[in-house]
């Protein structure tokens, strides 16, 4: 049964991604275009031009690139000014140049092709699998949203976990957001059995030794302590499998309920469990900036490794 749409925000603008790296993350199926019907009089060039005209509206170059998923507007401004963008085969360094439906735009020699991008925020209910296909699942996340099977989830949540997850067909942004160690901040509330001590909170803040290695420092606070259970809020940058549950279990605090309340700049405010909504253009821009910050952290870590300074640690 489809999820309930929330009208808390207007849909985001349409855009077009880079051809290379613009598809789904590893493991997601490729998109395929239907070929023209036999006997069609349209040439290949006419068909591509028609598709572009259907998707593109005249836009400033930097805005066009941002909506293509290339980066935030600030980042695309930099790319243009660095001479890495060509329009109709000529280097363009003026970010405010108007791009029409017939213009050929390339970044670092790779064409930017027309394609509609969607960004949907879902508040996943319990019992729903956050995958595109699972023969053992009774309900799939992509089936909560109209035409959801053309999208893929940015990361995963356990079947028993509720909360925010993004569906999109923007593979460039998704891969930036899902870096396993330097991903965007994700905030969870967990109801656990037992008493949460100050020592347990400090352990969460410094790192927990798990079977797959020590966790990065997390933000942790006690929201409420009851006689038999407590509510804890955790903010992580990592994305390991069942990480929150395993961290708390290692401290003798088994999780009874778990919900993701924030994903980067997005919150579940006004979005009930089981509901969904399209992200606004401003929210997509904020996610792109968060993804670029992830890339900055990765480059900083790699640079420190090259210098023999070790791996950067999350604050």
C-alpha positions, -999 to +999 in steps of 0.1 A: +000+000+000+015+033-010+027+057+017+010+089+025+023+120+007+032+150+029+026+184+014+050+201+038+073+212+010+072+219-027+090+195-051+126+202-061+136+215-095+144+190-122+180+185-133+205+165-153+235+145-140+269+139-154+269+109-177+299+093-159+292+085-122+257+099-124+239+066-121+229+045-092+255+035-066+272+001-069+247-027-070+218-005-083+205-013-118+214+008-148+188+030-164+179+020-200+163+042-226+138+028-250+150+029-286+129+047-312+102+027-329+109+012-362+100+035-391+104+067-370+114+097-391+132+113-362+170+113-364+190+105-333+199+142-331+163+152-333+153+128-306+181+140-282+171+176-289+135+168-282+144+152-249+165+181-239+138+206-247+114+186-226+137+186-196+157+218-198+145+254-193+169+283-199+191+286-168+223+303-158+253+279-163+262+275-126+225+268-117+222+244-146+253+224-133+240+225-098+206+210-108+225+185-129+240+170-097+275+183-104+277+201-071+264+229-050+261+264-067+292+276-049+311+245-062+298+249-098+308+285-098+343+274-090+343+247-117+333+273-143+358+299-132+386+272-133+379+267-170+367+231-165+334+236-183+327+239-220+296+251-238+293+239-274+330+230-274+343+263-261+356+269-226+331+291-206+343+310-175+312+331-169+289+312-145+259+334-153+258+326-190+223+314-200+221+278-212+194+268-236+180+234-247+203+231-277+235+239-258+261+211-253+276+213-218+306+193-207+325+192-174+361+179-176+353+165-210+322+145-198+288+155-213+259+166-191+229+148-205+192+155-199+176+135-172+150+143-146+163+140-111+140+132-081+148+135-044+122+120-020+123+119+018+105+090+034+098+084+070+101+046+069+077+025+090+086-006+109+085-038+089+095-022+055+127-032+038+148-003+026+159-021-006+147-020-042+141-058-042+139-085-015+121-118-021+117-123+016+103-088+025+066-082+027+069-045+019+095-025+001+105+012+007+103+020-030+067+009-031+056+036-007+063+063-033+047+066-068+072+055-094+095+046-065+111+017-084+129+042-106+147+054-075+172+038-051+177+044-013+206+064+000+219+038+025+197+014+045+177+011+077+169-022+094+135-036+089+127-030+125+141+006+125+119+036+116+129+070+104+143+091+076+157+077+044+162+094+010+151+079-024+168+094-055+182+087-089+211+110-084+240+086-080+267+113-077+251+128-046+241+094-031+277+082-033+290+113-016+265+110+012+271+073+019+308+073+026+312+046+053+334+068+076+329+104+067+292+104+057+267+131+067+256+132+103+226+110+112+207+114+144+189+085+161+167+081+192+168+047+208+147+033+236+169+008+255+165-016+284+183-007+316+200+023+332+222+046+311+252+057+332+275+086+326+303+061+319+281+046+291+275+080+275+313+087+277+321+054+260+297+063+231+314+097+228+349+082+226+343+050+206+331+014+211+352-017+202+331-038+179+340-070+159+346-048+128+367-023+146+364+007+169+337+032+162+344+068+156+333+092+183+296+099+184+275+126+200+254+111+228+230+124+253+204+109+277+169+121+268+150+103+295+156+077+322+128+055+334+127+028+361+133+000+335+143+017+302+158+049+289+158+070+257+192+079+242+200+103+213+230+094+192+245+113+162+269+093+140+289+100+108+296+064+101+274+039+083+281+004+095+255-024+095+232-022+126+258+001+142+236+018+167+221-014+180+255-031+183+271-001+201+244+000+227+243-038+230+280-037+237+272-015+267+245-039+280+218-017+267+197-037+242+176-016+219+138-019+221+129+008+195+151+028+171+142+058+150+163+080+127+152+116+133+177+136+113+197+130+081+222+157+075+203+190+072+169+172+070+146+164+100+114+145+104+095+176+115+060+175+099+066+141+083+047+113+100+058+077+100+049+062+066+046+095+049+069+110+022+076+142+004+097+156-024+127+177-012+128+214-020+155+228-042+170+245-011+171+211+007+188+194-023+214+223-023+220+217+014+225+180+008+250+187-020+270+210+003+270+182+029+282+158+003+310+182-007+320+184+030+322+146+030+346+148+000+367+174+018+371+152+048+381+122+027+407+142+008+420+156+041+423+120+055+440+107+024+465+136+025+473+129+061+478+092+053+502+101+025+522+123+049+522+095+075+501+114+100+474+088+104+437+089+097+417+120+106+391+114+134+356+129+135+353+157+161 
